[in-house]
Amino acid sequence: MAETPIKTIPWNGYVGAVSFTFDDALANQPQNLKPILDELPDVHVTFFLTDMGNGLKQDAAGFAALAKAGNEIGNHTKTHPHLTGVSAGELEDEIVKYANTIESTLAELGADVTVTSLATPFCENNDKVKNVIAKRHFINRDCGWHGRNEWDVEPDWMSIQAKVWTRSGATVPEMLSALDTAAFIGNFGGAQPWEVQVKGGSWLVVLNHGVTDDTGDDYSINPSDIKKIFEHAIENKLWIAPFGTVGAYHRAHFVVDAATLTATEDGFTVNWEIPNEHMPKSVPLRVKIDTKSVGENAVVEQAGKKLAPESDGSYIIEFMAKSLKVRKAGSDDVPGDSTVVKDSTAVLRKMTFANLTWTKFSLFDLNGNCLGETNGWNVPVNYPQGAYVIRAEALGRPAATRMVYVPNR
Ligand SMILES: [Zn+2]
């Protein structure tokens, strides 16, 4: 039987995950939500933009600022139509072309956005619609049901369910309870066989619209209530990350965990395919690698660069690199050394920061645009030569930033 040496650690090492998504490009989102997000550096969310109601056009600067702050920008179609009732040509315009429009509109405002996720208007979807979405996005959010995804159950990537907030439906206590269920907090042993079984932490996807105190708007949530919900997710130690970030991690794990090894002279290689070309540029995965067959001090490499193990022996690998290599350590391999970043200060930085456990690293360009999360103080292998800034975050202490220069690879 072919061996599968890589096992991804569920939900990036957290007990579970939650992705908050906000639809319709409403002006009250940048107005009322951005100040709350600015106060909570552990919370990053997704905005699904549309031109309906002039949404994106009237407030492109507001959404560009949210993108620069590390939030995801996704596609909610150009005019918010009933997608199951429009022609093939219209599907192309609404879905594929509009993803490009979102990117170019925000690029003019200095936000380097790559759209990888879509959310269907009215959650109306069918196979024809899914095929068009998959041409330009690796994942799609629909809505309904409890909105939870289990680690080992592969969902329909073109129809991820979401729990929908409404004032008259999912109340604040119900949302807080949903966050407990995602974090596997509670007693789930007594569920009846016909009820949904909860066997561990899961990924909860939440659908919100406006953020306003206007109680006449059933779909909107009070700013103080969404803040309470965010804070509960932090208390529950959930991985609070954008829809596309958690979705890419979840999707990648089904590929990497099934990938088999090929023996080499001094170890083995593992190769895999990217399941959809529109996945994010970088998909860091926290994994365990079975290196027993290669022996102690085995060296793990991607794209010719050694990866340093984390303090618990796991590795953070780059899924988009499509392969990794495990080999016996040679005479010039210093144990514990990492040459992932080839710059003169790398060794010094490693000594300074080796004993701190940062929980999140974000990569920025020199204009301050967030390019996504990254593996420690390392620029992912698929980024070009140049200067970058990496910001490390952890609960309970100030963030740290470092400039990292990537020489010609
Ligand atoms: Zn909508």
Residues whose N, C-alpha, C, O or C-beta is under 5 A from the ligand:
A	BS01	ZN	D23 D24 P121 F122
